[in-house]
Each structure stands twice: as structure tokens, then as C-alpha cells.
């Protein structure tokens, strides 16, 4: 996915670990965990607004309810 195509994707600030990054998903209302590193990800959501195009992970958030 090109940088231009990512411009309209949601960006989630993640709690970072050495091997995983975690954020609170406002759609699913649960934490999603991905491999460590910033950038585009395929959504772990079973349905909803992020399923088709995914989202972008960024460092520096808290994996807590409402902690986007």
C-alpha cells in the first residue's frame, strides 16, 4: 500500500513491547496485538470499518479502553 493510500486510514497509538504492539480497538472493544513495528496492518477485526483496508500502527500509546 502506498503512502498516499494510507493517508485516510486510522492510526492507532500502541503499547509497544519487544516483539508485539497492542492497542485498544474502538470498534471491537478489545485489544488487538500485532508483531512489533510501525506501519500498515491487516485488521484483526471480524467485521466493521477496518476490515477492508486495515489500519496503521504507531508507537507510544496505552493499550487501555479509549486509549487511541
N, C-alpha and C positions, 0 to 999 in steps of 0.2 A: 504494500500500500504506500503510495507516495505521500510526502509531507502535506501537499495541498489537499489530498483526500482525507487526511486526518484532522484537518482544521475544525471540522464540525463534530468530531467525536467527543464524548465526555472524557475528562481526565480525572482520575481518582488518585488522591494522595495516599500513599501506602505506608503501613508499618513495615519496615524493612528488616530482614534477617539475612544471614549469610547465604542461605540457599532459597529462601522464599520471601515473597512480598504479599501482604494481606491488606484488604480494605473491606469496609462495610458497604454492601450493595444496597442502595436505596430502593431498588425495585424488588429484589428477593427478600430483603430484610434479614440477610445472613452475611457472614464473612465469606469472601472468596479468596482463595490462596493460589498464587501463580509462582512459577520459577522466578528467581531474583533477576532484576534488571528492568530499566525503564523502557517504555515503548508500547506499541500496539499489541493487544492480546485478543484472542477469540474469547467471547463471553462464556462464563460458566453458568449463566442463567438458562433455565429450562425454557423460558419464553420471555416475551416483553421487548422493550425498546432497544436493548443492547445485543440481542440475539443475532440479528442480521449482519451487523458491521463491527461489533466488539466495542472496545474502549481502550484508553491509553492509561498506562500506569506511570506514576511519578513518585519519587521518593519524598518522605517527610511527613506523612500523616499518622494518625492514630486509628487503629482498627477498632473503632468504637461506634456505637449507633449514632448516626448523624455525623460521623467524622470525615466527611468528604472534603 
